Amino acid sequence: MRENSWDHSIGSKIAAVAVISLTYVLKFLLYRHLTELDACLSVWQSVCSIVVTIGAALAVGALTIMPRRRWIGFTIMLLLDIWLLFNTIYFLANGLLPDWQVLTLVSQLWGFERALLSYFDWRLILFPLLSIAGVLFLYALNPIKDKSMSRITFVALLCGMALQLFGVAANKAPDTDDTDTWSLRSEELWFMKSHSAVGHAFYALKNALTEGLLRFRAVVPLTDHEREIMSSVLGKHNVATEPRGHLVFILVESLETWAIEATDVHGRSVCPNITQYISRTPVLYCPAITTQQQYGRSGDGQLITQTGLLPLMHGVACMQYGDNVYPNFAHFYADAVVVNGYSNVWNQHVTTYSYGYKRLIEPRRLHSGSDKRVLEQLRQQFENADTATCVLALTIDTHAPFKYGNDRLQLADEYSATEKAYLRSVSRFDSLLGEFIAWADTAQNMRNATIVITADHNHFPQRDGKGLCPLIIKSPEITENIRVDKAWQMDIFPTVLYAIGQQNYCWHGFGINLITKSQSSIRITPSQALTISDKLIRTDYFKNSDIAHR
């Protein structure tokens, strides 16, 4: 019997290990480039990271030349490619590198797969392509003795890589305008999640992690300085004062100021209604709100604006601690309502009530042009309201991949395809908002209403004039235009408290009241606020305060 030359060719083995290892190193270098990881590391850390990467690559490369261990190397290659793709897309979408707790948030992606993959960069295709190239080279050098196992592992790896490429291509295709197709896709995902055995097993494990391991974390007590800060932002609980008018709080998905200020090729405003509202109405306007959300994105944006707290440093508060007792301004109102067209994410059926609201209205749960229905419901809540009412409206149609837009808007070629789609979606929302504003300006019972318009978070990175969000507040407390050049998202809560006449509330939040520019006696930095908020949320700090007994 002829012996396999592979067993005697040291040169072929070295070449195979070198090529497989090189594909690993190239993939990690690509990953570091796409995620801007090098900017976060010192020179020494970068060198150490590269050394570790080369060592790991050589170890996996060695596995692939061992006939009886090759399947292990192939499995590692496949899992690594999936992990690198996930990490990179998550970074491009959120500006954060995911930690292990992010894996428990997979349920928040149902119905948003295209939104996440709209951040896809063509260079991501290189991850599976490099693996395929390495495997092809390996098999060109050697048909191993166990041919059946060789074929199985080779076909399995290629199928895995092909599925990655197919998934990317399918989800990167232009969105259809057929809302029934999109709705059907969402329904299918919901059915799989709710009824399949795999779905049940996954969610059982996810809940076990969320409720068990994630809560098992030693919380460091507040330091003396942090207790001093808390004493400066806590005051006497105000339970007697009733707000003078209604509160309209519109939390707009991914709204950025540059879109409001943009014009089309004819010099016409992309958002004429918002622009006119700012110029002709006495409002507080801040064009540069820096959002402070972390891993929870929209859920964190809602937490910050509605409670004055900042998100967890790791994890997502609305998922892990949704049933905590939270400070808020909604409980001051006789009726407090959340209108959410996509309420099956971010634990809305729990946090609605934790944030002081009494009802949750779901105009339409599917991602199919729901903002029109959200704003219609918003108006209906006030048309016949004879008592002080607070309504939080959460919009969705300006969420990536910007499926709904004003197709008549003519934009300059200087904008990328993504930016054009985004501007068209914001323009469409502006027209819907304009209808509500026109009604509110003439409605008798809206004369003393406070109207807040802001964003849950940004979409684009904070550079090139993008990434900053607007804050617009109309209130009886504001009698002339106030412009604040820049602020933090944590400044919104104390500002709204003042606007509705509740500045004596026991919890002031960590931010500044932008109307009067007043702040606590101790200056609180965003990093300090983040650290303290993490401790307050994890210990359910407000459970034993007056807030729990309002």
Secondary structure as the mmCIF struct_conf table of DSSP 4:
data_model
#
loop_
_struct_conf.conf_type_id
_struct_conf.id
_struct_conf.beg_label_comp_id
_struct_conf.beg_label_asym_id
_struct_conf.beg_label_seq_id
_struct_conf.end_label_comp_id
_struct_conf.end_label_asym_id
_struct_conf.end_label_seq_id
HELX_LH_PP_P HELX_LH_PP_P1 ARG A 2 ASN A 4
HELX_RH_3T_P HELX_RH_3T_P1 SER A 5 ASP A 7
TURN_TY1_P TURN_TY1_P1 HIS A 8 HIS A 8
HELX_RH_AL_P HELX_RH_AL_P1 ILE A 10 LEU A 34
TURN_TY1_P TURN_TY1_P2 THR A 35 GLU A 36
HELX_RH_3T_P HELX_RH_3T_P2 LEU A 37 CYS A 40
BEND BEND1 LEU A 41 LEU A 41
HELX_RH_AL_P HELX_RH_AL_P2 VAL A 43 THR A 64
TURN_TY1_P TURN_TY1_P3 ILE A 65 ILE A 65
BEND BEND2 MET A 66 MET A 66
TURN_TY1_P TURN_TY1_P4 PRO A 67 ARG A 69
HELX_RH_AL_P HELX_RH_AL_P3 ARG A 70 ASN A 94
BEND BEND3 GLY A 95 LEU A 96
HELX_RH_3T_P HELX_RH_3T_P3 TRP A 100 LEU A 109
TURN_TY1_P TURN_TY1_P5 TRP A 110 GLY A 111
HELX_RH_AL_P HELX_RH_AL_P4 GLU A 113 LEU A 117
TURN_TY1_P TURN_TY1_P6 SER A 118 TYR A 119
HELX_RH_3T_P HELX_RH_3T_P4 TRP A 122 ILE A 125
HELX_RH_AL_P HELX_RH_AL_P5 LEU A 126 LEU A 141
BEND BEND4 LYS A 145 LYS A 145
HELX_RH_AL_P HELX_RH_AL_P6 LYS A 147 LYS A 172
BEND BEND5 ALA A 173 ALA A 173
HELX_LH_PP_P HELX_LH_PP_P2 PRO A 174 THR A 176
BEND BEND6 ASP A 177 ASP A 177
HELX_RH_AL_P HELX_RH_AL_P7 THR A 179 HIS A 195
BEND BEND7 SER A 196 SER A 196
HELX_RH_AL_P HELX_RH_AL_P8 ALA A 197 ALA A 208
HELX_RH_PI_P HELX_RH_PI_P1 LEU A 209 LEU A 213
TURN_TY1_P TURN_TY1_P7 LEU A 214 ARG A 215
HELX_LH_PP_P HELX_LH_PP_P3 ALA A 218 THR A 223
HELX_RH_AL_P HELX_RH_AL_P9 ASP A 224 VAL A 233
STRN STRN1 LEU A 234 LEU A 234
BEND BEND8 ALA A 240 ALA A 240
HELX_LH_PP_P HELX_LH_PP_P4 THR A 241 PRO A 243
BEND BEND9 ARG A 244 GLY A 245
STRN STRN2 LEU A 247 VAL A 252
TURN_TY1_P TURN_TY1_P8 GLU A 253 SER A 254
HELX_RH_AL_P HELX_RH_AL_P10 THR A 257 GLU A 261
STRN STRN3 THR A 263 THR A 263
TURN_TY1_P TURN_TY1_P9 VAL A 265 HIS A 266
BEND BEND10 GLY A 267 GLY A 267
STRN STRN4 SER A 269 SER A 269
BEND BEND11 VAL A 270 CYS A 271
HELX_RH_AL_P HELX_RH_AL_P11 PRO A 272 ARG A 280
BEND BEND12 THR A 281 THR A 281
STRN STRN5 LEU A 284 THR A 290
HELX_LH_PP_P HELX_LH_PP_P5 THR A 291 THR A 291
TURN_TY1_P TURN_TY1_P10 TYR A 295 ARG A 297
HELX_RH_AL_P HELX_RH_AL_P12 SER A 298 THR A 307
BEND BEND13 GLY A 308 GLY A 308
HELX_LH_PP_P HELX_LH_PP_P6 LEU A 309 LEU A 312
BEND BEND14 MET A 313 GLY A 315
HELX_RH_AL_P HELX_RH_AL_P13 ALA A 317 GLN A 320
BEND BEND15 TYR A 321 TYR A 321
TURN_TY1_P TURN_TY1_P11 GLY A 322 ASP A 323
BEND BEND16 ASN A 324 ASN A 324
BEND BEND17 PHE A 329 PHE A 329
HELX_RH_3T_P HELX_RH_3T_P5 ALA A 330 PHE A 332
BEND BEND18 TYR A 333 ALA A 334
STRN STRN6 ASP A 335 ASN A 340
TURN_TY1_P TURN_TY1_P12 GLY A 341 ASN A 344
BEND BEND19 VAL A 345 VAL A 345
TURN_TY1_P TURN_TY1_P13 TRP A 346 ASN A 347
HELX_RH_AL_P HELX_RH_AL_P14 GLN A 348 SER A 354
TURN_TY1_P TURN_TY1_P14 TYR A 355 GLY A 356
BEND BEND20 LYS A 358 LYS A 358
STRN STRN7 ARG A 359 ILE A 361
BEND BEND21 PRO A 363 PRO A 363
BEND BEND22 ARG A 365 GLY A 369
HELX_RH_AL_P HELX_RH_AL_P15 ASP A 371 GLU A 383
TURN_TY1_P TURN_TY1_P15 ASN A 384 ASN A 384
BEND BEND23 THR A 387 THR A 387
STRN STRN8 THR A 389 LEU A 394
TURN_TY1_P TURN_TY1_P16 ASP A 397 THR A 398
BEND BEND24 HIS A 399 HIS A 399
TURN_TY1_P TURN_TY1_P17 ALA A 400 PHE A 402
BEND BEND25 TYR A 404 TYR A 404
TURN_TY1_P TURN_TY1_P18 ASP A 407 ARG A 408
TURN_TY1_P TURN_TY1_P19 ASP A 413 GLU A 414
BEND BEND26 TYR A 415 TYR A 415
HELX_RH_AL_P HELX_RH_AL_P16 ALA A 417 THR A 442
HELX_RH_3T_P HELX_RH_3T_P6 GLN A 444 MET A 446
TURN_TY1_P TURN_TY1_P20 ARG A 447 ASN A 448
STRN STRN9 THR A 450 ALA A 455
BEND BEND27 ASP A 456 ASP A 456
BEND BEND28 HIS A 459 PHE A 460
BEND BEND29 GLN A 462 GLN A 462
TURN_TY1_P TURN_TY1_P21 ASP A 464 GLY A 465
BEND BEND30 GLY A 467 GLY A 467
STRN STRN10 CYS A 469 LYS A 474
TURN_TY1_P TURN_TY1_P22 PRO A 476 GLU A 477
BEND BEND31 GLU A 480 GLU A 480
STRN STRN11 ILE A 482 ARG A 483
BEND BEND32 ASP A 485 ASP A 485
STRN STRN12 ALA A 487 TRP A 488
HELX_RH_3T_P HELX_RH_3T_P7 GLN A 489 ASP A 491
HELX_RH_AL_P HELX_RH_AL_P17 ILE A 492 ALA A 499
TURN_TY1_P TURN_TY1_P23 ILE A 500 GLY A 501
TURN_TY1_P TURN_TY1_P24 GLN A 503 ASN A 504
BEND BEND33 CYS A 506 CYS A 506
STRN STRN13 TRP A 507 TRP A 507
BEND BEND34 PHE A 510 GLY A 511
STRN STRN14 ASN A 513 ASN A 513
TURN_TY1_P TURN_TY1_P25 LEU A 514 LYS A 517
STRN STRN15 SER A 518 SER A 518
BEND BEND35 SER A 521 ILE A 522
HELX_RH_AL_P HELX_RH_AL_P18 PRO A 526 ARG A 538
TURN_TY1_P TURN_TY1_P26 THR A 539 ASP A 540
HELX_RH_3T_P HELX_RH_3T_P8 TYR A 541 ASN A 544
BEND BEND36 SER A 545 SER A 545
HELX_RH_3T_P HELX_RH_3T_P9 ASP A 546 HIS A 549
#
